[in-house]
Amino acid sequence: MKRHYYIIKGIVLLVAMLLAACSSSDSDDSPVATSQNEIHLTTNVTSMPSGTRTMTYDDAGLKSEGSFTCVAYEANTTTPYISTTTVDWNSTNSRWEFNGGASHYYWPIPSSNVEPWRSLDFFAYVPSDENLATDAPYITTGPTYNATSTPSVSHTVTFSCDMRKTATKEFMFGVTLNQNGENSAAGVPLQFLHPFARIRFKLSDASGTSVKINSITLGGTYYKTADYSYDGSTPTWSNHDNLEAFGTCQLNTDYLVIPNNYGSRTLTVNATWDEWSAVTRDISTTVDFDWGSPGYSYTYELTLKKYVLIVDTEKYTEQW
């Protein structure tokens, strides 16, 4: 009788194991997160040369700046999951940290195998909030992030600018959408965008060593105020206003400009030649000033000969 009892018990256990195996094979066998994973950020800025008048950023420059502002929203909403906070570069650990490592945030995790990971949208900008008014006072309104899911999903970044104010440092922003603890466990990739255009002037080797450029003057007037909007794929500048003279420029210096095609303008260079007993004169030529593409750098290579100014624009555009 006892022997029959153990046989029956063994059969019951075997049936239970088989039923459990069948149940497991019929369900989603993706592992459920048992603990939260910390959110990490990585950044990327397309490389470009540094300037001296307006500081423009590459990836190393962003790390040298040391901080930016970031907000994380529930996907396709403006409901913050991580409120507006500062992210700082930790050079010792070679990583970006929320509030210098003082704050830690974690991915929302699914509660079951069949529940999808909850996604977040990230919006960031530099200079950071605490430095924006000082380093980029030309950003007069915004930056503002908005997201809607009806009638269709839309994400926009907007701001207004006044370039009559001092442009000490470049303003940049980044938007990365639909990130979660599964697809971004190694870090949220923040790609910072350059909303402005940049112009710079350099002297060609063909000009020789005896010439010194004192100033560069751009003829005509240029828009100083405008509004910017980015819909996730296309940057748009609108409401251009307040036409004013550009002012004088210097060699090897970066200048931020509101993107626009100004057409043919006069470029005047005031230069001194040592070999002509320090003769100083103005030399002018006509140049096409098409700065219509946001995020592009326009470099003008100047060649000065006796009474002649040649401006090379054959390879003067580069995407930042």
DRENDO-1510 file (C-alpha; in Angstrom, 1 decimal, always signed):
<recs>
REC; n; res; u; v; w
REC; 1; MET; +0.0; +0.0; +0.0 .
REC; 2; LYS; +2.8; +2.3; +0.9 .
REC; 3; ARG; +4.6; +1.5; -2.4 .
REC; 4; HIS; +1.4; +2.4; -4.4 .
REC; 5; TYR; +1.3; +5.7; -2.5 .
REC; 6; TYR; +4.8; +6.7; -3.7 .
REC; 7; ILE; +4.1; +5.6; -7.2 .
REC; 8; ILE; +0.9; +7.8; -7.4 .
REC; 9; LYS; +2.8; +10.8; -5.8 .
REC; 10; GLY; +5.5; +10.5; -8.4 .
REC; 11; ILE; +3.0; +10.4; -11.2 .
REC; 12; VAL; +1.3; +13.6; -9.8 .
REC; 13; LEU; +4.7; +15.4; -9.6 .
REC; 14; LEU; +5.6; +14.4; -13.2 .
REC; 15; VAL; +2.2; +15.7; -14.5 .
REC; 16; ALA; +2.7; +19.0; -12.7 .
REC; 17; MET; +6.2; +19.4; -14.2 .
REC; 18; LEU; +4.8; +18.7; -17.7 .
REC; 19; LEU; +2.0; +21.2; -17.3 .
REC; 20; ALA; +4.5; +23.9; -16.1 .
REC; 21; ALA; +6.7; +23.3; -19.1 .
REC; 22; CYS; +3.8; +23.6; -21.5 .
REC; 23; SER; +2.6; +26.8; -19.8 .
REC; 24; SER; +6.1; +28.2; -20.1 .
REC; 25; SER; +6.5; +27.4; -23.7 .
REC; 26; ASP; +3.1; +29.0; -24.6 .
REC; 27; SER; +4.0; +32.3; -23.0 .
REC; 28; ASP; +6.5; +35.1; -23.8 .
REC; 29; ASP; +9.8; +33.8; -22.5 .
REC; 30; SER; +11.5; +37.3; -22.4 .
REC; 31; PRO; +13.0; +37.9; -19.0 .
REC; 32; VAL; +11.2; +40.3; -16.7 .
REC; 33; ALA; +13.5; +42.9; -15.1 .
REC; 34; THR; +13.8; +42.0; -11.5 .
REC; 35; SER; +15.6; +45.3; -10.5 .
REC; 36; GLN; +15.8; +48.8; -12.0 .
REC; 37; ASN; +18.7; +49.8; -14.2 .
REC; 38; GLU; +20.2; +53.3; -13.9 .
REC; 39; ILE; +19.8; +55.7; -16.7 .
REC; 40; HIS; +23.0; +56.8; -18.3 .
REC; 41; LEU; +23.6; +59.5; -21.0 .
REC; 42; THR; +26.1; +59.6; -23.9 .
REC; 43; THR; +26.7; +62.6; -26.1 .
REC; 44; ASN; +27.8; +63.4; -29.6 .
REC; 45; VAL; +28.6; +66.6; -31.4 .
REC; 46; THR; +29.9; +66.6; -35.0 .
REC; 47; SER; +33.5; +67.8; -34.9 .
REC; 48; MET; +34.5; +71.2; -36.0 .
REC; 49; PRO; +37.3; +73.7; -35.5 .
REC; 50; SER; +37.2; +75.9; -32.4 .
REC; 51; GLY; +36.8; +79.7; -32.6 .
REC; 52; THR; +37.7; +82.7; -30.5 .
REC; 53; ARG; +34.9; +85.1; -30.8 .
REC; 54; THR; +31.9; +82.8; -30.3 .
REC; 55; MET; +32.7; +79.5; -28.6 .
REC; 56; THR; +31.3; +76.7; -30.8 .
REC; 57; TYR; +31.2; +73.2; -29.6 .
REC; 58; ASP; +32.5; +69.9; -30.8 .
REC; 59; ASP; +32.2; +66.7; -28.6 .
REC; 60; ALA; +35.4; +67.5; -26.7 .
REC; 61; GLY; +34.3; +71.1; -26.3 .
REC; 62; LEU; +31.0; +70.0; -24.8 .
REC; 63; LYS; +32.8; +67.9; -22.2 .
REC; 64; SER; +35.1; +70.9; -21.5 .
REC; 65; GLU; +32.0; +73.1; -21.0 .
REC; 66; GLY; +31.2; +70.5; -18.3 .
REC; 67; SER; +27.4; +70.6; -18.1 .
REC; 68; PHE; +24.1; +70.8; -19.9 .
REC; 69; THR; +20.4; +70.8; -18.9 .
REC; 70; CYS; +18.2; +67.7; -19.5 .
REC; 71; VAL; +14.6; +66.7; -19.1 .
REC; 72; ALA; +13.1; +63.3; -19.6 .
REC; 73; TYR; +9.4; +63.0; -20.5 .
REC; 74; GLU; +7.0; +60.1; -20.7 .
REC; 75; ALA; +7.1; +59.2; -24.4 .
REC; 76; ASN; +5.0; +61.5; -26.7 .
REC; 77; THR; +3.9; +63.7; -23.7 .
REC; 78; THR; +5.2; +66.7; -21.8 .
REC; 79; THR; +4.8; +64.8; -18.5 .
REC; 80; PRO; +8.3; +64.8; -16.9 .
REC; 81; TYR; +9.7; +61.5; -15.7 .
REC; 82; ILE; +13.0; +63.4; -14.8 .
REC; 83; SER; +12.4; +67.0; -14.1 .
REC; 84; THR; +14.7; +69.8; -15.5 .
REC; 85; THR; +18.1; +69.0; -14.1 .
REC; 86; THR; +21.8; +69.5; -14.7 .
REC; 87; VAL; +24.0; +66.8; -16.2 .
REC; 88; ASP; +27.7; +67.2; -15.4 .
REC; 89; TRP; +30.8; +65.6; -17.0 .
REC; 90; ASN; +32.8; +63.5; -14.6 .
REC; 91; SER; +36.3; +63.5; -16.2 .
REC; 92; THR; +37.6; +61.0; -13.6 .
REC; 93; ASN; +34.9; +58.4; -14.5 .
REC; 94; SER; +34.6; +59.6; -18.1 .
REC; 95; ARG; +30.8; +59.8; -18.0 .
REC; 96; TRP; +27.9; +62.2; -17.8 .
REC; 97; GLU; +26.2; +62.2; -14.4 .
REC; 98; PHE; +23.0; +63.8; -13.2 .
REC; 99; ASN; +23.7; +66.7; -10.8 .
REC; 100; GLY; +27.4; +65.7; -10.5 .
REC; 101; GLY; +26.6; +62.2; -9.4 .
REC; 102; ALA; +24.3; +63.4; -6.5 .
REC; 103; SER; +21.2; +62.1; -8.3 .
REC; 104; HIS; +20.4; +58.7; -9.7 .
REC; 105; TYR; +17.4; +57.9; -12.0 .
REC; 106; TYR; +16.2; +54.5; -13.1 .
REC; 107; TRP; +14.3; +53.1; -16.1 .
REC; 108; PRO; +10.7; +52.3; -15.5 .
REC; 109; ILE; +10.4; +48.5; -15.9 .
REC; 110; PRO; +7.6; +46.2; -17.1 .
REC; 111; SER; +5.7; +44.3; -14.4 .
REC; 112; SER; +5.2; +41.2; -16.6 .
REC; 113; ASN; +6.6; +39.3; -19.6 .
REC; 114; VAL; +3.8; +40.6; -21.8 .
REC; 115; GLU; +4.0; +44.3; -20.8 .
REC; 116; PRO; +6.2; +46.5; -23.0 .
REC; 117; TRP; +9.0; +48.6; -21.6 .
REC; 118; ARG; +7.7; +52.1; -20.9 .
REC; 119; SER; +9.7; +54.6; -23.2 .
REC; 120; LEU; +11.0; +58.1; -22.4 .
REC; 121; ASP; +11.8; +61.1; -24.6 .
REC; 122; PHE; +14.9; +63.2; -23.7 .
REC; 123; PHE; +15.4; +66.9; -24.4 .
REC; 124; ALA; +18.8; +68.6; -23.6 .
REC; 125; TYR; +20.5; +71.9; -24.3 .
REC; 126; VAL; +23.7; +73.8; -23.6 .
REC; 127; PRO; +24.6; +76.3; -22.1 .
REC; 128; SER; +22.8; +74.8; -19.1 .
REC; 129; ASP; +20.0; +76.7; -17.4 .
REC; 130; GLU; +22.2; +78.3; -14.8 .
REC; 131; ASN; +24.6; +79.7; -17.5 .
REC; 132; LEU; +22.1; +80.4; -20.4 .
REC; 133; ALA; +21.4; +84.0; -19.5 .
REC; 134; THR; +25.1; +84.8; -19.2 .
REC; 135; ASP; +26.7; +82.8; -22.0 .
REC; 136; ALA; +23.9; +82.9; -24.6 .
REC; 137; PRO; +21.7; +86.0; -23.8 .
REC; 138; TYR; +20.7; +86.1; -27.4 .
REC; 139; ILE; +18.2; +83.3; -26.7 .
REC; 140; THR; +15.4; +85.6; -25.7 .
REC; 141; THR; +12.5; +83.1; -25.5 .
REC; 142; GLY; +12.7; +79.4; -24.8 .
REC; 143; PRO; +14.0; +76.9; -25.5 .
REC; 144; THR; +10.7; +75.2; -25.3 .
REC; 145; TYR; +9.9; +71.5; -26.0 .
REC; 146; ASN; +6.4; +70.3; -26.9 .
REC; 147; ALA; +5.0; +66.8; -27.7 .
REC; 148; THR; +1.6; +65.7; -28.8 .
REC; 149; SER; +0.2; +62.3; -29.7 .
REC; 150; THR; -3.1; +63.4; -31.2 .
REC; 151; PRO; -4.1; +63.6; -34.0 .
REC; 152; SER; -0.6; +62.4; -34.8 .
REC; 153; VAL; +2.7; +62.2; -32.9 .
REC; 154; SER; +4.6; +65.5; -33.1 .
REC; 155; HIS; +7.7; +66.7; -31.2 .
REC; 156; THR; +8.9; +70.3; -31.5 .
REC; 157; VAL; +11.6; +72.5; -30.1 .
REC; 158; THR; +11.2; +76.3; -30.4 .
REC; 159; PHE; +13.1; +79.4; -29.4 .
REC; 160; SER; +13.5; +83.1; -30.4 .
REC; 161; CYS; +16.8; +84.9; -30.7 .
REC; 162; ASP; +18.2; +88.5; -30.8 .
REC; 163; MET; +21.8; +88.5; -32.3 .
REC; 164; ARG; +22.2; +92.1; -31.3 .
REC; 165; LYS; +23.0; +90.7; -27.9 .
REC; 166; THR; +26.5; +89.2; -27.1 .
REC; 167; ALA; +27.0; +85.7; -28.4 .
REC; 168; THR; +29.7; +84.4; -26.0 .
REC; 169; LYS; +28.9; +80.8; -26.5 .
REC; 170; GLU; +26.9; +78.7; -29.0 .
REC; 171; PHE; +23.5; +77.4; -28.1 .
REC; 172; MET; +22.8; +73.8; -29.0 .
REC; 173; PHE; +20.1; +71.3; -28.2 .
REC; 174; GLY; +19.4; +67.6; -28.6 .
REC; 175; VAL; +16.3; +65.4; -28.7 .
REC; 176; THR; +16.3; +61.6; -28.4 .
REC; 177; LEU; +13.0; +59.8; -28.5 .
REC; 178; ASN; +11.5; +56.4; -27.5 .
REC; 179; GLN; +14.3; +55.3; -25.2 .
REC; 180; ASN; +13.8; +52.6; -22.5 .
REC; 181; GLY; +15.8; +50.2; -20.3 .
REC; 182; GLU; +15.9; +47.6; -23.1 .
REC; 183; ASN; +17.1; +49.6; -26.1 .
REC; 184; SER; +19.3; +52.1; -24.2 .
REC; 185; ALA; +20.7; +50.1; -21.3 .
REC; 186; ALA; +24.2; +51.1; -22.4 .
REC; 187; GLY; +23.2; +54.9; -22.4 .
REC; 188; VAL; +20.9; +57.3; -24.1 .
REC; 189; PRO; +22.6; +58.7; -27.2 .
REC; 190; LEU; +22.1; +62.5; -27.2 .
REC; 191; GLN; +23.0; +64.0; -30.5 .
REC; 192; PHE; +23.3; +67.8; -30.1 .
REC; 193; LEU; +22.3; +69.9; -33.1 .
REC; 194; HIS; +23.6; +73.3; -34.3 .
REC; 195; PRO; +20.5; +75.5; -35.0 .
REC; 196; PHE; +22.6; +78.5; -36.2 .
REC; 197; ALA; +25.0; +78.9; -39.2 .
REC; 198; ARG; +28.6; +79.8; -38.7 .
REC; 199; ILE; +30.9; +82.0; -40.8 .
REC; 200; ARG; +34.7; +82.4; -40.5 .
REC; 201; PHE; +37.5; +83.9; -42.6 .
REC; 202; LYS; +41.1; +82.7; -43.0 .
REC; 203; LEU; +44.1; +84.0; -45.0 .
REC; 204; SER; +45.5; +81.7; -47.7 .
REC; 205; ASP; +49.2; +80.8; -47.8 .
REC; 206; ALA; +49.3; +82.4; -51.3 .
REC; 207; SER; +49.0; +85.8; -49.7 .
REC; 208; GLY; +52.5; +85.6; -48.3 .
REC; 209; THR; +53.8; +86.7; -44.9 .
REC; 210; SER; +54.1; +90.4; -45.4 .
REC; 211; VAL; +50.4; +91.2; -45.4 .
REC; 212; LYS; +48.4; +91.8; -42.2 .
REC; 213; ILE; +44.6; +92.0; -42.3 .
REC; 214; ASN; +43.3; +94.7; -39.9 .
REC; 215; SER; +39.5; +94.2; -40.4 .
REC; 216; ILE; +36.9; +92.5; -42.6 .
REC; 217; THR; +33.7; +94.4; -43.4 .
REC; 218; LEU; +30.5; +92.8; -44.8 .
REC; 219; GLY; +28.4; +95.2; -46.8 .
REC; 220; GLY; +24.7; +95.6; -46.5 .
REC; 221; THR; +22.4; +94.7; -43.6 .
REC; 222; TYR; +21.6; +91.3; -41.9 .
REC; 223; TYR; +18.8; +90.0; -39.9 .
REC; 224; LYS; +19.3; +90.2; -36.2 .
REC; 225; THR; +16.1; +88.6; -34.8 .
REC; 226; ALA; +14.2; +85.5; -35.8 .
REC; 227; ASP; +12.2; +82.5; -34.5 .
REC; 228; TYR; +13.4; +78.8; -34.7 .
REC; 229; SER; +11.4; +75.6; -34.8 .
REC; 230; TYR; +12.5; +72.0; -35.2 .
REC; 231; ASP; +9.9; +69.2; -35.8 .
REC; 232; GLY; +12.2; +66.3; -35.2 .
REC; 233; SER; +13.6; +66.2; -38.8 .
REC; 234; THR; +13.5; +69.7; -40.3 .
REC; 235; PRO; +14.8; +73.0; -38.8 .
REC; 236; THR; +12.9; +76.1; -39.8 .
REC; 237; TRP; +13.8; +79.8; -39.3 .
REC; 238; SER; +10.9; +82.3; -39.6 .
REC; 239; ASN; +9.9; +85.9; -38.8 .
REC; 240; HIS; +13.3; +87.4; -39.8 .
REC; 241; ASP; +13.5; +91.0; -38.7 .
REC; 242; ASN; +15.7; +93.9; -37.6 .
REC; 243; LEU; +18.1; +94.4; -40.5 .
REC; 244; GLU; +21.4; +95.9; -39.3 .
REC; 245; ALA; +25.0; +96.2; -40.4 .
REC; 246; PHE; +27.0; +93.1; -39.5 .
REC; 247; GLY; +30.0; +95.0; -38.1 .
REC; 248; THR; +33.7; +94.2; -38.6 .
REC; 249; CYS; +35.1; +90.7; -38.5 .
REC; 250; GLN; +38.6; +89.2; -37.7 .
REC; 251; LEU; +40.5; +86.3; -39.2 .
REC; 252; ASN; +40.1; +82.8; -37.7 .
REC; 253; THR; +37.1; +83.8; -35.6 .
REC; 254; ASP; +33.7; +82.1; -35.5 .
REC; 255; TYR; +30.6; +84.2; -35.9 .
REC; 256; LEU; +27.1; +82.8; -35.3 .
REC; 257; VAL; +24.5; +84.0; -37.8 .
REC; 258; ILE; +20.8; +83.5; -38.4 .
REC; 259; PRO; +20.6; +81.2; -41.5 .
REC; 260; ASN; +19.5; +83.1; -44.6 .
REC; 261; ASN; +20.5; +83.7; -48.2 .
REC; 262; TYR; +21.6; +87.3; -48.5 .
REC; 263; GLY; +22.8; +87.0; -52.1 .
REC; 264; SER; +25.6; +89.1; -53.6 .
REC; 265; ARG; +27.3; +91.5; -51.1 .
REC; 266; THR; +30.4; +93.5; -51.0 .
REC; 267; LEU; +33.3; +92.2; -48.9 .
REC; 268; THR; +36.0; +94.8; -47.9 .
REC; 269; VAL; +39.3; +93.9; -46.4 .
REC; 270; ASN; +41.5; +96.5; -44.7 .
REC; 271; ALA; +45.1; +95.3; -44.9 .
REC; 272; THR; +48.7; +96.5; -44.4 .
REC; 273; TRP; +51.6; +95.4; -46.5 .
REC; 274; ASP; +55.1; +95.6; -44.9 .
REC; 275; GLU; +56.9; +95.2; -48.2 .
REC; 276; TRP; +55.3; +98.4; -49.5 .
REC; 277; SER; +56.6; +100.6; -46.6 .
REC; 278; ALA; +53.6; +99.7; -44.5 .
REC; 279; VAL; +51.0; +100.7; -47.0 .
REC; 280; THR; +47.4; +100.3; -45.7 .
REC; 281; ARG; +44.4; +100.2; -48.0 .
REC; 282; ASP; +40.9; +98.9; -48.4 .
REC; 283; ILE; +40.3; +96.2; -51.1 .
REC; 284; SER; +36.8; +95.1; -52.0 .
REC; 285; THR; +35.2; +92.3; -54.0 .
REC; 286; THR; +31.7; +90.9; -54.5 .
REC; 287; VAL; +30.8; +87.6; -52.7 .
REC; 288; ASP; +27.7; +85.5; -52.6 .
REC; 289; PHE; +26.5; +85.3; -48.9 .
REC; 290; ASP; +24.2; +82.3; -48.9 .
REC; 291; TRP; +24.1; +81.1; -45.3 .
REC; 292; GLY; +20.8; +79.4; -45.7 .
REC; 293; SER; +21.5; +76.0; -44.1 .
REC; 294; PRO; +21.3; +75.6; -40.3 .
REC; 295; GLY; +24.2; +73.6; -38.8 .
REC; 296; TYR; +26.6; +74.5; -41.6 .
REC; 297; SER; +29.9; +76.4; -41.4 .
REC; 298; TYR; +30.8; +78.8; -44.2 .
REC; 299; THR; +34.6; +79.4; -44.4 .
REC; 300; TYR; +35.9; +82.1; -46.7 .
REC; 301; GLU; +39.6; +81.8; -47.7 .
REC; 302; LEU; +41.1; +85.2; -48.6 .
REC; 303; THR; +44.0; +85.7; -50.9 .
REC; 304; LEU; +45.4; +89.2; -51.0 .
REC; 305; LYS; +47.6; +90.4; -53.9 .
REC; 306; LYS; +48.6; +93.9; -54.8 .
REC; 307; TYR; +45.3; +95.8; -55.3 .
REC; 308; VAL; +43.4; +92.4; -55.7 .
REC; 309; LEU; +41.3; +90.4; -53.3 .
REC; 310; ILE; +40.3; +86.9; -54.2 .
REC; 311; VAL; +37.8; +85.0; -52.1 .
REC; 312; ASP; +37.8; +81.2; -52.5 .
REC; 313; THR; +34.4; +79.5; -51.8 .
REC; 314; GLU; +35.0; +76.3; -53.7 .
REC; 315; LYS; +35.1; +74.2; -50.6 .
REC; 316; TYR; +33.7; +76.7; -48.1 .
REC; 317; THR; +30.8; +74.8; -46.7 .
REC; 318; GLU; +31.0; +72.0; -44.2 .
REC; 319; GLN; +28.3; +70.4; -42.0 .
REC; 320; TRP; +29.1; +70.7; -38.4 .
</recs>
